[in-house]
Amino acid sequence: MITETQIAQVITAILGREGGFVDDPQDSGGRTNFGITQTTADDMGLGDVADLTYNQAFAAYRRMFADWRIDQMVEFHTFALIADACVNHGSGRAVKWLQEALGIVDDGVIGPQTLQALEASASLPRGSEALYASILSLRIAFYGAIIGAHPYNAKWAHGWLTRAASFLRPWPFI
């Protein structure tokens, strides 16, 4: 099981990658701060996302990880990858990638079947590494699909691919 210390490490890393307030009209995520959209801030009762503090964002991510049930994952590195993907792409999409990589029904919700499949994967020789690589490949392909469908998104390609590449070096990366 993932520890609170490991969860804190991952949240700290995400907050560092996400940075501060952004209001780019071309960004489909809209106004964000520390990677938290205004819609999410509204849903969580956090007020104007522009005023969000580091500590509020940290607490919000901890709450989201519990709500998404990703804090119940058994292997740290896969948890870190999924957590970052949830923030960058939405929890439903990230969990579907996890489920697809596990070879189970991809409903986008972590439940008993997903947790059981994660435990089984972690018990296989190099199972966690294979799962991790599969999820990361799905994520990178998704970036390509976004740019292919909407070429104006290419302006973010460098940042997206740098973010994805940060999960390649070295195993384990944190």
Backbone hydrogen bonds in HBPLUS format (Angstrom, degrees):
<---DONOR---> <-ACCEPTOR-->    atom                        ^
c    i                          cat <-CA-CA->   ^        H-A-AA   ^      H-
h    n   atom  resd res      DA  || num        DHA   H-A  angle D-A-AA Bond
n    s   type  num  typ     dist DA aas  dist angle  dist       angle   num
A0007-ILE N   A0003-THR O   2.94 MM   4  6.28 156.7  2.00 149.9 156.9     1
A0008-ALA N   A0004-GLU O   2.90 MM   4  6.09 158.7  1.95 146.5 152.1     2
A0009-GLN N   A0005-THR O   2.97 MM   4  6.26 150.9  2.05 143.7 151.7     3
A0010-VAL N   A0006-GLN O   3.03 MM   4  6.31 160.0  2.07 150.7 154.9     4
A0011-ILE N   A0007-ILE O   2.94 MM   4  6.20 164.8  1.96 155.3 159.5     5
A0012-THR N   A0008-ALA O   2.92 MM   4  6.02 163.3  1.95 149.7 154.5     6
A0013-ALA N   A0009-GLN O   2.99 MM   4  6.23 156.4  2.04 146.4 152.8     7
A0014-ILE N   A0010-VAL O   2.91 MM   4  6.16 160.1  1.95 152.8 158.2     8
A0015-LEU N   A0011-ILE O   2.87 MM   4  6.09 167.2  1.89 156.8 160.0     9
A0016-GLY N   A0012-THR O   3.04 MM   4  6.24 149.3  2.14 142.5 150.7    10
A0017-ARG N   A0013-ALA O   2.98 MM   4  6.29 152.2  2.06 147.5 154.9    11
A0018-GLU N   A0014-ILE O   2.83 MM   4  6.00 160.4  1.87 158.8 164.3    12
A0019-GLY N   A0015-LEU O   3.07 MM   4  6.03 152.7  2.15 141.8 147.6    13
A0034-PHE N   A0019-GLY O   3.09 MM  15  5.14 122.3  2.44 129.6 145.1    14
A0022-VAL N   A0032-THR O   2.75 MM  10  5.30 156.7  1.80 156.7 158.0    15
A0032-THR N   A0022-VAL O   2.92 MM  10  5.30 162.8  1.95 153.4 159.1    16
A0027-ASP N   A0024-ASP O   2.95 MM   3  5.37 158.0  2.00 116.4 123.5    17
A0030-GLY N   A0027-ASP O   2.96 MM   3  5.60 163.4  1.99 119.5 124.9    18
A0038-GLN N   A0031-ARG O   3.02 MM   7  5.80 129.7  2.28 164.9 162.9    19
A0033-ASN N   A0036-ILE O   3.01 MM   3  5.29 147.9  2.12 132.7 141.0    20
A0036-ILE N   A0033-ASN O   2.95 MM   3  5.29 166.3  1.97 115.8 119.4    21
A0041-ALA N   A0037-THR O   2.91 MM   4  6.21 162.4  1.94 151.2 156.7    22
A0042-ASP N   A0038-GLN O   2.81 MM   4  6.03 155.1  1.88 149.7 156.3    23
A0043-ASP N   A0039-THR O   2.92 MM   4  6.19 162.0  1.96 148.4 153.4    24
A0044-MET N   A0040-THR O   2.91 MM   4  6.11 143.0  2.05 148.0 158.0    25
A0046-LEU N   A0041-ALA O   2.77 MM   5  4.84 171.5  1.78 150.9 149.9    26
A0045-GLY N   A0042-ASP O   3.11 MM   3  5.06 158.6  2.15 102.7 109.3    27
A0051-ASP N   A0048-ASP O   2.93 MM   3  5.59 152.1  2.01 118.9 126.6    28
A0052-LEU N   A0049-VAL O   3.14 MM   3  5.13 165.1  2.17 106.9 111.2    29
A0057-ALA N   A0053-THR O   2.94 MM   4  6.20 160.9  1.97 153.2 158.5    30
A0058-PHE N   A0054-TYR O   2.83 MM   4  6.09 158.5  1.88 152.9 159.4    31
A0059-ALA N   A0055-ASN O   3.01 MM   4  6.20 166.6  2.03 147.2 150.2    32
A0060-ALA N   A0056-GLN O   2.86 MM   4  6.05 150.8  1.94 145.0 154.1    33
A0061-TYR N   A0057-ALA O   2.91 MM   4  6.17 160.8  1.94 154.1 158.0    34
A0062-ARG N   A0058-PHE O   3.04 MM   4  6.35 157.3  2.09 149.1 155.7    35
A0063-ARG N   A0059-ALA O   3.01 MM   4  6.24 158.5  2.05 146.6 152.1    36
A0064-MET N   A0060-ALA O   2.83 MM   4  6.12 158.6  1.88 150.9 157.4    37
A0065-PHE N   A0061-TYR O   2.83 MM   4  6.01 163.2  1.86 154.7 158.4    38
A0066-ALA N   A0062-ARG O   3.21 MM   4  6.48 152.2  2.30 142.1 148.7    39
A0067-ASP N   A0063-ARG O   2.89 MM   4  6.19 159.9  1.93 150.3 156.6    40
A0068-TRP N   A0064-MET O   2.77 MM   4  5.96 158.3  1.81 158.4 163.5    41
A0069-ARG N   A0065-PHE O   3.01 MM   4  5.90 115.1  2.45 127.8 143.2    42
A0070-ILE N   A0065-PHE O   3.13 MM   5  5.48 126.0  2.44 152.3 159.9    43
A0069-ARG N   A0066-ALA O   3.06 MM   3  4.79 140.7  2.22  94.0 106.0    44
A0072-GLN N   A0069-ARG O   3.24 MM   3  5.66 160.9  2.28 109.6 113.0    45
A0073-MET N   A0070-ILE O   3.17 MM   3  5.56 164.5  2.19 116.2 117.3    46
A0079-PHE N   A0075-GLU O   3.05 MM   4  6.17 155.8  2.11 151.5 159.2    47
A0080-ALA N   A0076-PHE O   2.86 MM   4  6.15 157.6  1.91 154.2 160.0    48
A0081-LEU N   A0077-HIS O   3.04 MM   4  6.29 158.3  2.09 145.6 150.8    49
A0082-ILE N   A0078-THR O   2.90 MM   4  6.07 168.5  1.92 154.5 157.7    50
A0083-ALA N   A0079-PHE O   2.77 MM   4  5.91 162.1  1.80 155.7 161.2    51
A0084-ASP N   A0080-ALA O   3.06 MM   4  6.19 164.0  2.08 145.2 149.2    52
A0085-ALA N   A0081-LEU O   2.93 MM   4  6.14 155.9  1.99 146.7 154.2    53
A0086-CYS N   A0082-ILE O   2.78 MM   4  5.98 151.9  1.86 151.5 159.0    54
A0087-VAL N   A0083-ALA O   3.15 MM   4  6.43 155.3  2.21 147.1 152.7    55
A0088-ASN N   A0084-ASP O   2.96 MM   4  6.16 159.8  2.00 148.9 154.9    56
A0089-HIS N   A0085-ALA O   2.73 MM   4  5.52 153.3  1.80 149.5 155.2    57
A0090-GLY N   A0086-CYS O   2.87 MM   4  4.52 137.2  2.05 120.0 127.2    58
A0094-ALA N   A0090-GLY O   3.14 MM   4  6.34 172.0  2.15 157.2 159.8    59
A0095-VAL N   A0091-SER O   2.90 MM   4  5.93 166.2  1.92 153.3 157.1    60
A0096-LYS N   A0092-GLY O   3.00 MM   4  6.13 149.0  2.10 141.0 150.0    61
A0097-TRP N   A0093-ARG O   2.99 MM   4  6.35 150.1  2.08 149.5 157.3    62
A0098-LEU N   A0094-ALA O   3.07 MM   4  6.43 156.7  2.13 146.1 152.4    63
A0099-GLN N   A0095-VAL O   2.86 MM   4  6.13 162.8  1.89 151.7 156.0    64
A0100-GLU N   A0096-LYS O   2.76 MM   4  5.93 157.6  1.81 149.7 156.2    65
A0101-ALA N   A0097-TRP O   2.91 MM   4  6.06 162.6  1.94 150.7 155.2    66
A0102-LEU N   A0098-LEU O   2.98 MM   4  6.23 137.8  2.16 140.9 153.1    67
A0103-GLY N   A0099-GLN O   2.99 MM   4  6.16 117.1  2.40 136.0 151.7    68
A0104-ILE N   A0099-GLN O   3.06 MM   5  5.42 170.9  2.07 153.9 153.2    69
A0103-GLY N   A0100-GLU O   3.02 MM   3  5.01 144.8  2.15  97.9 108.8    70
A0115-LEU N   A0111-GLY O   3.03 MM   4  6.28 168.8  2.05 161.9 165.3    71
A0116-GLN N   A0112-PRO O   2.89 MM   4  6.00 156.5  1.94 147.3 153.9    72
A0117-ALA N   A0113-GLN O   2.94 MM   4  6.12 158.8  1.99 146.5 152.3    73
A0118-LEU N   A0114-THR O   2.88 MM   4  6.12 151.3  1.96 149.4 157.7    74
A0119-GLU N   A0115-LEU O   3.06 MM   4  6.30 158.8  2.11 146.6 151.3    75
A0120-ALA N   A0116-GLN O   3.02 MM   4  6.28 158.6  2.06 148.5 154.4    76
A0121-SER N   A0117-ALA O   2.93 MM   4  6.10 158.1  1.98 146.5 152.4    77
A0122-ALA N   A0118-LEU O   2.94 MM   4  6.14 160.4  1.98 151.2 156.3    78
A0123-SER N   A0119-GLU O   3.16 MM   4  6.35 131.5  2.41 138.8 150.4    79
A0123-SER N   A0120-ALA O   3.21 MM   3  5.25 136.3  2.42  95.5 107.4    80
A0124-LEU N   A0121-SER O   3.15 MM   3  5.47 157.8  2.20 109.0 115.7    81
A0127-GLY N   A0124-LEU O   2.97 MM   3  4.68 166.9  1.99 116.7 115.6    82
A0130-ALA N   A0126-ARG O   3.00 MM   4  6.25 158.2  2.05 152.3 158.1    83
A0131-LEU N   A0127-GLY O   2.99 MM   4  6.14 160.5  2.03 148.2 153.6    84
A0132-TYR N   A0128-SER O   2.93 MM   4  6.03 163.7  1.96 146.5 151.4    85
A0133-ALA N   A0129-GLU O   2.96 MM   4  6.14 162.7  1.99 148.0 152.2    86
A0134-SER N   A0130-ALA O   3.01 MM   4  6.17 155.1  2.07 145.7 152.5    87
A0135-ILE N   A0131-LEU O   2.98 MM   4  6.27 162.9  2.01 156.5 160.4    88
A0136-LEU N   A0132-TYR O   2.96 MM   4  6.19 166.0  1.98 153.6 157.8    89
A0137-SER N   A0133-ALA O   2.95 MM   4  6.12 151.8  2.03 144.2 151.6    90
A0138-LEU N   A0134-SER O   3.08 MM   4  6.36 154.3  2.15 146.8 153.4    91
A0139-ARG N   A0135-ILE O   2.98 MM   4  6.28 152.7  2.06 149.8 157.8    92
A0140-ILE N   A0136-LEU O   2.98 MM   4  6.23 161.2  2.01 151.5 155.5    93
A0141-ALA N   A0137-SER O   3.00 MM   4  6.14 163.1  2.03 147.9 152.7    94
A0142-PHE N   A0138-LEU O   3.01 MM   4  6.18 145.2  2.13 139.1 148.5    95
A0143-TYR N   A0139-ARG O   3.15 MM   4  6.55 151.5  2.23 147.7 154.1    96
A0144-GLY N   A0140-ILE O   3.21 MM   4  6.61 158.1  2.26 148.4 153.6    97
A0145-ALA N   A0141-ALA O   2.92 MM   4  6.26 151.0  2.01 146.7 155.2    98
A0146-ILE N   A0142-PHE O   2.90 MM   4  6.18 155.1  1.97 154.6 160.7    99
A0147-ILE N   A0143-TYR O   3.12 MM   4  6.41 165.0  2.15 152.9 155.8   100
A0148-GLY N   A0144-GLY O   2.83 MM   4  6.00 157.4  1.88 149.0 156.3   101
A0149-ALA N   A0145-ALA O   2.95 MM   4  6.02 156.7  2.00 147.1 152.1   102
A0150-HIS N   A0146-ILE O   2.94 MM   4  5.99 149.5  2.03 145.4 154.3   103
A0153-ASN N   A0150-HIS O   2.87 MM   3  5.90 169.7  1.88 138.5 141.6   104
A0154-ALA N   A0151-PRO O   2.93 MM   3  5.55 166.9  1.95 121.0 124.8   105
A0156-TRP N   A0153-ASN O   2.95 MM   3  5.78 165.8  1.97 124.7 128.8   106
A0157-ALA N   A0154-ALA O   3.00 MM   3  4.93 160.1  2.04 105.0 111.5   107
A0160-TRP N   A0156-TRP O   2.94 MM   4  6.14 167.0  1.96 162.0 166.4   108
A0161-LEU N   A0157-ALA O   2.83 MM   4  5.91 171.9  1.83 158.8 161.0   109
A0162-THR N   A0158-HIS O   2.90 MM   4  5.95 151.7  1.98 145.2 153.8   110
A0163-ARG N   A0159-GLY O   2.94 MM   4  6.05 153.6  2.01 143.0 150.3   111
A0164-ALA N   A0160-TRP O   2.93 MM   4  6.26 160.8  1.97 149.2 154.2   112
A0165-ALA N   A0161-LEU O   2.80 MM   4  5.91 160.5  1.84 145.2 151.3   113
A0166-SER N   A0162-THR O   3.02 MM   4  6.18 135.1  2.22 138.8 149.6   114
A0166-SER N   A0163-ARG O   3.19 MM   3  5.24 131.4  2.44  95.2 108.0   115
A0167-PHE N   A0164-ALA O   3.04 MM   3  5.63 157.1  2.09 113.8 120.9   116
A0168-LEU N   A0165-ALA O   2.87 MM   3  5.24 163.6  1.90 117.4 120.1   117
